[in-house]
Every structure is written in C-alpha cells, then in structure tokens.
C-alpha cells in the first residue's frame, strides 16, 4: 500500500494563477479531507468528503473547490491563487468508524505552496 | 476557530525525563486523538481515546480524558531525542465528520 499520496511536493504560483493539488489513497477509505497548516499553527479544515460524490465545507473553504468522483481521489483546486493561500496543504483519509465516527486519519506528506 | 488548545506551546526536557502535554476543547466530543508531526513532515496518529474512556496506554504513551473539564493530557515517559516533534490533539464531535485540531505543543528532547 502506498497509503496517501500527494502531488506536487512543492509549488510556486503567481497571484491569480489556478492549480490543482492532487491527493490519492489506496486504502479504500470513505472519508477524505484537506487541511492547511500555517507556520506555528495546527491544521485547519478546508473541505472534506464522506464518500464519492459527497463533499462539504470545513472551516476555511473560501478560494478552494473540491470534487470526489472516485473513492481514491480527492483533488483540491485553487481557483485564483492569493498570497494568503501560501501554506502547507495536507490530505488525509480514514475509514468510517463504528457509529459514523471518524477514527484514525492517515496523512499524506504535504504540498508546500508559495503564492507570490 | 480551533477546537483544541494545547498547553504548553513549547516544552524542552532532557532525555529520560517525562513530558506532559495538555489539551482543552470546547464542545462535546466522540473521541480525542493525539498526533505527532516531525519537522516538515505529515502527521502520524499516536493514540485515540473515546469519550467513555478515562485513560489509555500505548507503549510509553499515556493519555487521560476528563470530559467534565473538557481536557486531555498526553504523557510521554522516559523521553528520547527521537521524540522531538510537535504534538497535536484533535477532536471528533457529533455531527461534524472531520477532525478539529489544536495549535500544538513543540517538544524538544535534549540528548
């Protein structure tokens, strides 16, 4: 198992450019999430999905779009990059636990994005 | 806003000493989890404690949960230089189908 993979590892964008951060998992997990981590802070939830075709907003969704057409993939799209989106982005996945709880999350290695 | 707040923000100890980190949260939870993050890397799950549990052990880790005080603590015994990392608590709340993370404790273990 490769676990959770993210591409690219590093990216530099100019203000106004768009791009897609890729995330894939091979563990057949129902739940997938995107977080951003800013220096010295914890992770803030951007968007999440509880299954193919189902997505929902997290704490900081503005400026980002997601879709979930397959169980394996959960891409994050930046529509028009802004310097405030400079951050490290982590994708995570998990099983749907007993009672609908989200249990252990498995994280990808992250994408470090700089917007100039 | 962050659900959990860790205390202290930073902790420096000598190898062999115990390290204790605390986490407070604001709303009802189904479970609370602790994760470790080495510098520049992704997060690794350490331990999960459910709301009906009060204490849990895993190797050198001991986690307690006090739902009446909305707080948890993580104890790392006999620390090693390799334990140097940031530690985050994260909560799963009813009706919210993703984790909410605290701001983390940076642990430095001096050899």
Interface residues (C-beta under 8 A of the other chain):
Chain A: X4 X31 X33 X35 X40 X41 X42 X43 X44 X45 X48 X50 X56 X58 X59 X90 X92 X99 X100 X101 X102 X103 X104 X105 X106 X107 X108 X109 X110
Chain B: X1 X2 X4 X30 X31 X33 X35 X41 X42 X43 X44 X45 X48 X88 X90 X92 X97 X98 X99 X100 X101 X102 X103 X104
